[in-house]
């Protein structure tokens, strides 16, 4: 029995280097060299990484491809050893890493189940007791008795995940493998991950799906080119990570796009009504060529709201100011729930409302008229933004995380899940209709 005070994983100043050879011959020459002449260059996948993962914690890792995430998990799994530093792992580890890792492609799925479980220390009797649950969760039918080399990538993931969750792991490693599965199986896997969390299983989770990271993560580590950039609460780390990725994309767009001219005119444009207050700023980023100067939430009669009511219309008013020429301004907002998950969002381009070009000093006010559906009672925040460009390529000028937060009041009816969709129920009717049905919701922007 492992004491609860002992961390599940400890990394102390861990670095990992790979030897890169220009040709296979250089590897052989180095091996046979009497004076051990170096014929390779070192690639450092990790640089002085230190962190700990507490028992029962869900620890997520984000970063671009090649940032060292998979290398880190492979060291936790014991597949790789650090070049420098120490790695401590306390407990039985089940790993869902590269596609098919740990499976013999010549063996059947059944044989691989017994092989993987026996490596983790299970007896044949113990595997027999778990086999039915593994087979039922994988849902690959008669393919369980066929060689794994005949499986599709989705089938491999199904079987690998089914094994990993049924060998009583103390620590579960998941590295982007779920992205290969279909939507149905992925949802089942995420429900299972939540169950394992509730049972106190330690989870190290690598994913590019930041919504999943926010939903299940207790802490998030951000890696960039093998170095730790940030470590902390999911909301704060993910906000900084997304800001960096947005800025990187903006830089790419700026370098590969021809500059657009803004026609000169006399004097700046000023909106007749302006919001000049921002109640809260959790994080802010952008190139600064334009800025959000205010955001407010009103009811349909223009009165400030202190609470959101289901099935009502609200107005999200955002005022922005240009500090430089903005040829294609685009204003929008993101609605987040109390877990920090991006619940819904829109912008002027998405709503097909083209904005005129802005010059330095111009102030525009954009009103989003939104019909609220029935949402479960929780806190929702609004994050406003202004960008320059189109939906398929833009430069972020200013983004403010969670500028306004309002509580959604309780609906008169029960909400099953997160949202109640507008619905009409008929009994014993014909599905054919001479006239198209009227839209259930209408969104306007003015």
N, C-alpha and C positions, 0 to 999 in steps of 0.2 A: 504493500500500500504506500503510495507516494504522499508525503505530507502536503496539506493544502497550502502551506506557506512557501513551498518550493515552486518557482516559476516553471511553466511548461517548456519554455524556450528561452535561452540566454545567448545573445551575440555580444561578444566583447572585442572591439577593434578588429573586426573580421575583414580580410581582403582576400580576393581570389584572382589568380592570374592564370591565363592560358598561353601556352607557347604557340606562336603563329609562324609557320614555315612557308617560305615562298615556293618550295617545291618538295615533293616526297623525298627526293634525293638528299636534300639538306638535313632532313630528320635522321636518315641513315648515317650520313657523314658525321653528324654530331654524336650519335650513339657510339660510333666506332672510333671516334677521335681519342687518341691517348691523352692529349692535354685538355680534353673537354672544351674544345673551342666552340664558343656559342655561335650557332647558325640560325637562331630564331629571334624574333622580337616578342616582347611580352605585351599581352593585351589584358588589362586589368578590368575584369567584369564587376568587381566590387572594391570600394576604397574605404577602409576604416569605418565599417558599419557597426553600430552598437545600439542594441535595444533589448527589451525583454517582453515576453508575452506571458501574462498571468494565466493561471489555470482557469478554464471556463470562459476565457476572453475570445471574442471574435476579432482577429487582427487582420486588417485588409492592407494590401500593397498595391499601389498604383504607379504608373509611369509609362513612358513611351516604350515601343518595342526596342529591345536592346539595352534597357536600363538596368538589367541585372535581377529582375524579379524571379525568373525561373531558376537562375543560379542559386539565389537565396533559398528557395524552397527545396532544391535538390540537396543542399547542405543540411537542411533540417531533416530530410528523408534519409540522410546518410549515404546518398549516391556519390556526392562530392565531398572532399575535405578542403578546409580553408588553407590558403597559402600562408597567411598570417592570422593571428588571433585565435580565439577559442569559441566553439559552438557547443552549447549544452542543451540536450533534449531529454526530457524526463517524462516517459510514458510511451505507450504503444502508438505507433504512427501508421496511419492509413493514408496513402497518397494517390491523388488523381492528377497526374502530371501530364506529360506529353501523351498524345493519342496512342494508346496501345502499350504504353510503358509497362513492363512487367509481364506482358502476355507473350507466350510462345505462339507465333502465327501458325505453326504446323499442328499444334494441339487443338482439340475441340474446346468450345467454351466451357463445358463441364470440367474437363481436365485442368483448364486454367484456373477455374474457381478453386479446385482442391490444391493446386500448386501454390497459388497466391496465399491462401489461408494457412497452409502448412508452413510457409516461410515466416508467417507472423506468429507461429508457435501453436497453432490449433491442431488437435488430433483429428483423425478421420471421423471418429464418432461426433466430435464437436462440429465438424464441417457438415456431416450428415444432418444434424439438427437444424443447421442454418440454411441448408441448400435450397429448400422449398421457398423460403422467403426471398433468397437471392434470385432464383429463377422467376418468381412472380413479379418482383420489382423490375427486373430487366425487360420482361415482355418481348423476348426475341423468338419465342415459339420453338419450332423444331431446329432452328439454327444453333441452339445450345449444344447440339451434338455434332455440329459441323466445324471444320477447322476455322480458326479465327481469321486466317488470311482471306476467307470468302466473305467476311463481314463488311458492311458499309461502315463509314466513320461513325455514324450515329449509333449503330449497333454496338460498336466497340465501347463507346462512352456509356451506353446503357449498362452493359455488363460490368465495366470497371467501376462505375458508381455504385451499382448494386452490391458488389463485393466490398467496396470501401466502407459502406455504412453498416454492414452486417458483421464486421469482425471486431465489434466493441472497441473502437479506437479511443484512446485518450486524446489524441491529436489528429485532426483531419486536415490534409493539405489539398487545396483545390486550385488548379492553375489553368484558368481560361477554358478548361475542357468542356464546360457546360454550354459554351457558345456554339459547339458543333451540333448539339442535340436539337430536336424539333421543339416547338413551343410547348406542346403538351407535356413532354418528358421534362423539359427545363422547369416548368412550373412545379411538377412533382418533386424535382430535385430541390428547388428552393424551399418548398414546404418542409422537406426532410431536413434541410440545413437548419431551419428554424426549430424543428423538433430537437435536433442534436444540441443546439444552443441551450434550449430549455433544460436539457439533461446534464448540462455542465461540460460538454465536450469542447475542448479548445480547437478553434478553427483558424487556419491561416488561409486567406482567400485572396487570390490574384484575379483581377478582372478589369476590363476597360469599360464595363457597364457601371457608371458612377451611381446610377439609381440603386442598383443592387448593393453597392458598397455603403451607401447612406442608409439603406434599409436594415442591413444586418451588422454593420461594423460598430465595434466599441471604440477602436482607434484605427487610424490610417497612417501608413508610412508611405511617403512619396520619394521615389528613387529617380535620379536623373543621371545617366551615364555612370552608373555604379555608385553614386554618392547620395547620401541622405540630404534631401532638400527640406523636408518638414516631417514632423511626427506629432499627432495630436488628435483632437476631436474630428469626426468625419466632416461636419459642415465646414469648418474652418480650412482644413487641409484641401478638401475637394474644391472649395471656392478658389483657393490660390492656384491649384493645379489647372482648373478650367481656364482661369485668367491667363496663365502662361501659355496654354495650348491655343487659346483664342488670339493672343498676341503673336504667337508664332505663325498662325495662319494669316493674320493681317499683314505681317511682314512679307509673307510669300506673295499675297495678292498685290501688295504695293510694288514689289519688285518685278512682277510679271504682268502688270496692267499698264496700259498707256494712260497718262494723266488726262483728265477731262477738264475743260475750261468752264469757268463760271462767268456768265455775261455780267459786265460791270453795270451797276445802276446807282442811282443817287440815294444815299441814306439807308440805314438799316431798317429791316422790317420788324415790327413789334406787335405781338399778338394783343388783341384788345383785353383779354383776361389772362393773367399769369399766376401760376402757383410758385411761390418762392421759398417753400419750407420742405425740408427732408427730415422726417421724424427720427430716422435711425440709419446708421451706416455701419454694417458689419464688415464689409470689405468693398473696395472700390478699385477699378482698373480701367485702362483704356489709353489711347494715345494722346488724349487731352485736346484734340482739335475742336471738339464740341463737348458740352457738359449738360447733365441733367441738373436743373436748378430747383425743381420742386415736383412733388407728387402728392396727390390727395385722392381720396375715395369718397364719392358722393352718391346720394340716392338719385332717382330720376327727376326729382324736383330741385336738385342742386344743393341739398343740405348735406353737410359733412356726416359721414357714417362713423359710428363707434362700435357697431356690431353688424355682422352680415346676416341677412335673413334669406332662407332658401326660397326659391321660386320668385325672386324679385329682380328688378333691373338695377344695376349699379353703373356708375360712370367712373372710370379710372382716368384721371386727368394728369398728364405729364407735360411739364414745360421744359424746353431745352434751349440752350444758347450756343451759337457758333462762335468759336474763337479764331477760326480760319475758314477758308472756302471748303464747303462740303457739297460736292456735286450731286450726290445721291443720298440724301439723309433718309434714315430708316429708324423709326422710334417704336419701341415695344416694351413688353413687360413679361416676367415669368411669375406664375403663381405657384407657391410652394406650400406643402402641408407641414404639420408639426414635426415630422421626421426629417425635414429638410429635403424631401424628394420633390423634383420638378413635376408638379401636378398638371399644369396646363400653362400655355403661353401663346402669345400672338404678337404681331407687329404690323406696321402699316403696309409693308410689302405683302405679307401673308393675307391681309384683308383687301388687297388690290386697290389700295389708296396711295397713289403716287404723290410724294411730297416735292414741292419745288426746291431747287437748289438753294443752299444757304451761304451767305457771306458773313464775314466776321462782324459780330454785333447783332445779327438777326436773332430774334427770340420767337419761337413757335410754341404753340400749345396744342396738344393732341388729346382728344377725348375718345376713349374706347367705351362704347355702350355695350355692356355685357349682360346677357340674361343668365342669372345664376340658376343652376339646377338644384336639386335636393342633394346636399352633401352631408356627410357625417359631421357631427359637432366637434370641431377642433379649431386650432389656431391656423390661419393662413396668412402668408406674407407675400408682398408684391415687390419684385425687383425690377426697377425701370432701367432702360438702356437707350442709347442712341449710337447708331453705327453709320458708316458711309459705304454704300455699295448695294448689291442685290443679294437675294437669298442664297444663291449659289457661290457667293464670294464677297466678303465685306471686311472692312477694317473697323474694329470696335473703338469707338471714341470715348464712351463712358458707360460703365455698368456699376450699379449700386446693389449690393446684396441686401435683401430684406429691409427695404426702406420703410415699409409700412406693414404692420401686423394687426389683423383683426380676427376676432373670434366668430366662428359660425354658430349661430343659435341652433337649438335642437328643433328638428322637424316635428310636425304633429304626427307623422307616421314613422314607423321603423325604417332605418336605412340598413340594407343588407350589403355589406362590403363598404366601399368608399363613396359610391354615388348611386343615386336612383335615376335611371334613364327615363325620359318621358315615354310613356307607353300607353297604347290603347288596346283593350282586350275585347275580342269578339268571340262568340260561341256559335259553332256550326254554320259559319258563313263561308262564302266563296272568296277565294283569294284574288280572283280577277276583278278588275275595276275599270270602268270606262274613263274615269278622270283620275289623274295622278294625285296621290295624297298630298295634303298641304304640309309644308315644313313644320316640324315641331318646335324648332328654335330659330330665331332670327338674330343675327349679329349685325350691328351697325357701327360705323365709325364716323365721327363728324368733327 
